[in-house]
Amino acid sequence: DHYDVFLVQAKGTKQWQLDATHHSDSDLDDNASLRLLNEFKPEFVETLCPGDVLYMPPDIGHWGLSGDESITLSVGIRNPTMQELVSNLADLIVEESGGVETRDNLIPTPQGGLSDKDLKNLQAKLSKVILNPELIEQWYGSYVTELREPEVIEVDTPLTTESVRLSLSSDHSINCKRPTRLTYFNGKTFSVFINGEVFECDPLVIPWLEQLCIHRTDLCKNVPEKKYNIELLQTLINYGAVEFSKEDEDG
């Protein structure tokens, strides 16, 4: 695997053998239907029992042998490659252009060979588009909060402004739903990123929003009944990102 994996033993036992060599796809057996290594030399052997967790670094060869009625949960953490980031950003740039083809007459057609001046001129123009701070802000916040499976979010019945206000004066808490990804950025404008969507609001929401982002829960009594707080909470709830529950209820 090319990503970090945590193997959680839920039931029974499983023996794991690890080859500490960092492998690449070129080390795989092309004739095998599974991702099998041509050479596997285990240097580490460990048997997991219920409740045990084994960390598997990227590109490490591994082989698991299950005992009777064994259940192992595999939790993978895969960071995007630089190629994926650049590709996603390029898609946004094209989308932001509205599909309108534009031509920059200031980029001359080279006469003969390319000069250093030609390349620096092109580099400056590309940097102006690609490295635009406001574009990077909007893109990155949306990218890191985007749900790979948005259908897992269930949107409850939309709440009115008055319903949100009444909840703030109750003994309820605000809880992020399990799939929710939430963050914010305080730049030229204050942006809140909710499951890939971006919204602008008043930065005065930071005290309770920060707690919600870090701990994924906060008490309603910690949120002042101000218009900007109510509006953001209403957006969070109506987009299926958070929900109200009583303090003695499970999140």
Phi, psi and omega per residue, in radians:
D1 nan 2.590 -3.127
H2 -1.793 0.499 3.133
Y3 -2.585 2.926 3.135
D4 -1.298 2.389 -3.117
V5 -2.323 2.380 3.016
F6 -1.966 2.104 -3.118
L7 -1.715 1.994 -3.083
V8 -1.849 2.080 3.131
Q9 -1.458 1.984 -3.077
A10 -1.652 -0.550 -3.090
K11 -2.697 2.512 3.114
G12 1.206 -2.733 -3.130
T13 -2.258 2.765 3.059
K14 -2.644 2.269 3.118
Q15 -1.641 2.283 3.141
W16 -2.020 2.335 3.027
Q17 -1.991 2.273 -3.087
L18 -2.106 2.378 3.025
D19 -1.764 1.986 -3.005
A20 -1.239 -0.131 3.127
T21 -1.223 2.384 3.065
H22 -1.399 2.066 -3.062
H23 -1.816 2.850 3.034
S24 -2.224 3.017 -3.115
D25 -1.063 -0.414 -3.138
S26 -1.208 -0.265 3.131
D27 -1.510 -0.060 -3.066
L28 -1.449 2.700 3.083
D29 -1.397 1.967 -3.084
D30 -1.152 -0.360 -3.084
N31 -1.602 -0.075 -3.110
A32 -1.615 2.528 3.107
S33 -1.341 -0.424 3.060
L34 -1.708 2.957 3.110
R35 -1.452 1.361 -3.101
L36 -1.772 2.448 3.118
L37 -1.398 2.533 3.052
N38 -1.130 -0.644 3.107
E39 -2.290 2.163 3.135
F40 -2.195 1.984 -3.105
K41 -2.128 1.555 -3.081
P42 -1.129 2.347 3.112
E43 -2.035 -0.114 -3.091
F44 -2.480 2.264 3.129
V45 -2.252 2.262 -3.134
E46 -2.555 2.396 3.070
T47 -1.798 2.141 -3.137
L48 -1.599 2.402 3.045
C49 -1.962 2.890 -3.117
P50 -0.892 2.229 -3.128
G51 1.699 -0.247 3.116
D52 -1.343 2.616 3.106
V53 -2.287 2.273 3.111
L54 -2.045 2.218 3.103
Y55 -1.545 2.274 -3.137
M56 -2.019 1.870 3.128
P57 -1.152 2.851 3.101
P58 -1.105 2.553 2.990
D59 1.163 0.327 3.100
I60 -1.691 2.244 3.115
G61 -1.191 2.403 -3.115
H62 -2.601 2.692 -3.116
W63 -2.568 2.204 -3.092
G64 -1.999 2.377 3.097
L65 -2.079 2.024 -3.063
S66 -1.482 2.558 2.958
G67 -1.485 -2.945 3.127
D68 -1.170 2.375 3.071
E69 0.850 0.936 -3.121
S70 -1.680 2.356 3.067
I71 -2.217 2.114 3.100
T72 -2.092 2.238 3.096
L73 -1.662 2.253 -3.141
S74 -1.858 2.030 -3.136
V75 -1.920 1.865 -3.090
G76 -1.714 2.415 3.080
I77 -2.102 1.890 -3.045
R78 -2.016 1.959 3.062
N79 -1.407 2.536 3.136
P80 -1.199 2.622 3.044
T81 -1.398 2.858 3.112
M82 -1.102 -0.597 3.111
Q83 -1.097 -0.702 3.126
E84 -1.165 -0.692 3.123
L85 -1.114 -0.824 -3.124
V86 -1.094 -0.735 -3.138
S87 -1.091 -0.761 -3.130
N88 -1.149 -0.715 3.110
L89 -1.125 -0.712 3.123
A90 -1.084 -0.681 3.113
D91 -1.070 -0.707 3.133
L92 -1.154 -0.711 3.141
I93 -1.061 -0.752 3.102
V94 -1.117 -0.737 -3.140
E95 -1.115 -0.715 -3.127
E96 -1.157 -0.443 -3.135
S97 -1.308 -0.170 3.126
G98 1.258 0.283 3.117
G99 1.340 0.115 -3.135
V100 -1.496 2.184 -3.136
E101 -1.351 2.229 3.133
T102 -2.138 2.650 3.110
R103 -2.244 2.376 3.132
D104 -1.770 1.849 -3.108
N105 -1.249 -0.133 -3.135
L106 -1.452 -0.085 3.055
I107 -1.693 1.777 -3.046
P108 -1.314 2.685 3.020
T109 -1.328 2.182 -3.093
P110 -1.037 2.385 3.052
Q111 -1.800 1.867 -3.042
G112 1.452 -2.341 -3.118
G113 -1.436 2.756 3.062
L114 -1.251 2.421 3.103
S115 -1.799 2.853 3.087
D116 -1.066 -0.599 3.125
K117 -1.142 -0.690 3.107
D118 -1.036 -0.807 -3.092
L119 -1.186 -0.709 3.132
K120 -1.174 -0.625 3.110
N121 -1.121 -0.777 3.120
L122 -1.158 -0.722 -3.141
Q123 -1.070 -0.714 -3.138
A124 -1.122 -0.692 -3.117
K125 -1.239 -0.698 3.092
L126 -1.145 -0.723 3.137
S127 -1.081 -0.631 -3.129
K128 -1.106 -0.598 -3.135
V129 -1.469 -0.879 -3.002
I130 -1.330 -0.653 -3.068
L131 -1.722 0.428 3.072
N132 -1.115 2.060 -3.059
P133 -0.975 -0.718 -3.117
E134 -1.189 -0.653 3.104
L135 -1.154 -0.776 3.137
I136 -1.060 -0.733 3.139
E137 -1.028 -0.901 -3.090
Q138 -1.162 -0.705 -3.107
W139 -1.184 -0.852 -3.022
Y140 -1.172 -0.726 3.110
G141 -1.060 -0.709 3.122
S142 -1.233 -0.672 -3.083
Y143 -1.135 -0.825 -3.053
V144 -1.294 -0.284 3.119
T145 -1.820 -0.046 -3.103
E146 -1.169 2.326 3.111
L147 -1.455 2.277 3.094
R148 -1.235 -0.454 3.106
E149 -2.278 1.336 -3.054
P150 -1.057 -0.342 -3.114
E151 -1.191 -0.232 3.134
V152 -1.284 -0.280 3.100
I153 -1.424 2.170 3.084
E154 -1.819 2.121 -3.124
V155 -1.582 2.096 3.123
D156 -1.352 3.122 3.094
T157 -1.038 2.188 -3.109
P158 -0.969 2.441 3.121
L159 -1.701 2.529 3.068
T160 -1.406 2.893 3.103
T161 -1.018 -0.697 -3.128
E162 -1.170 -0.665 3.116
S163 -1.112 -0.700 3.111
V164 -1.150 -0.749 -3.133
R165 -1.063 -0.752 -3.141
L166 -1.145 -0.637 3.120
S167 -1.134 -0.591 3.137
L168 -1.161 -0.441 -3.127
S169 -1.642 0.175 -3.125
S170 -1.839 -3.043 3.116
D171 -1.627 0.422 -3.122
H172 -1.386 2.891 2.990
S173 -2.105 2.819 3.098
I174 -1.847 2.149 -3.092
N175 -2.192 2.336 3.013
C176 -1.221 2.417 3.007
K177 -1.233 2.675 -2.991
R178 -0.949 -0.757 -3.107
P179 -1.320 -0.224 -2.979
T180 -1.053 2.376 2.997
R181 -2.073 2.174 -2.980
L182 -2.439 2.307 3.042
T183 -2.729 3.130 -3.141
Y184 -2.655 2.866 3.092
F185 -2.509 2.265 -3.123
N186 -1.808 1.536 3.137
G187 -1.956 -2.380 3.069
K188 -1.046 -0.615 2.988
T189 -2.178 2.728 3.120
F190 -1.604 2.038 -3.050
S191 -1.992 2.362 3.048
V192 -1.965 2.259 -3.100
F193 -1.890 2.124 -3.057
I194 -2.187 1.843 3.082
N195 0.855 0.777 3.082
G196 1.621 -0.184 3.111
E197 -1.737 2.656 -3.136
V198 -2.128 2.413 3.140
F199 -2.372 2.461 3.072
E200 -1.679 2.418 3.107
C201 -2.682 -3.055 -3.089
D202 -1.360 2.281 3.134
P203 -1.131 -0.147 3.101
L204 -1.171 -0.149 3.097
V205 -1.377 -0.160 -3.009
I206 -0.928 -0.806 -3.047
P207 -0.910 -0.840 -3.120
W208 -1.510 -0.516 3.136
L209 -1.165 -0.667 3.106
E210 -1.062 -0.759 3.105
Q211 -1.082 -0.696 -3.140
L212 -1.153 -0.697 3.127
C213 -1.160 -0.690 -3.069
I214 -1.392 -0.875 -3.020
H215 -1.739 -0.197 3.129
R216 1.135 0.268 3.051
T217 -2.760 2.673 3.067
D218 -2.791 2.740 3.138
L219 -1.481 2.463 3.139
C220 -1.027 -0.577 -3.110
K221 -1.163 -0.252 3.103
N222 -1.513 -0.058 -3.117
V223 -1.906 1.911 3.132
P224 -1.045 2.510 -3.137
E225 -1.362 1.191 3.089
K226 -1.860 2.699 -3.079
K227 -1.007 -0.769 -3.076
Y228 -1.179 -0.587 3.090
N229 -1.199 -0.775 -3.133
I230 -1.108 -0.728 -3.129
E231 -1.108 -0.744 3.135
L232 -1.186 -0.746 3.123
L233 -1.074 -0.703 3.112
Q234 -1.083 -0.698 3.100
T235 -1.134 -0.802 -3.139
L236 -1.038 -0.733 -3.111
I237 -1.254 -0.790 -3.073
N238 -1.265 -0.249 3.021
Y239 -1.676 0.094 3.067
G240 1.335 0.309 -3.073
A241 -1.507 -0.616 -3.128
V242 -2.338 2.966 3.088
E243 -2.599 2.733 3.051
F244 -1.581 2.490 3.000
S245 -2.641 2.762 3.114
K246 -1.268 2.662 -3.033
E247 -1.026 -0.529 -3.078
D248 -1.583 0.099 3.111
E249 -1.633 2.658 3.025
D250 -1.253 2.429 -3.095
G251 -0.794 nan nan
